[in-house]
């Protein structure tokens, strides 16, 4: 299944409630930021998929457990040439937690 099938269109909200900013110095001591487009996992509701560059042909993604995510920051949405918009966020994940990084590659013989 292509990664573009996992993307979900975002809704446009004109008014957002005020949220107190989290102290970044304190966050950096215990958490690491990752930026991308959040997606629902197809069958496990305890995992979040984060597409790194949603409209890039060679994109990769991360899978994080929701219990390891401490803070989420909304970022400006990304729009492609056809006008489709994808929500972008920065999530803060607990250091030393186990996650999955997945990237496409060409299968070829190894040259030794």
Buried (B, 14 or more C-beta within 10 A) or exposed (E): EEBBEBBEEBEEEEEEEEEEEEEEEEBEEEBBEBEBBBBEBEEEEEBBBBBBBBBEEEBBBBBBBEEBBEEEBEEEBBEEEEEBBBBBBBBBBBEEEEBEEEEEEEEEEEEE
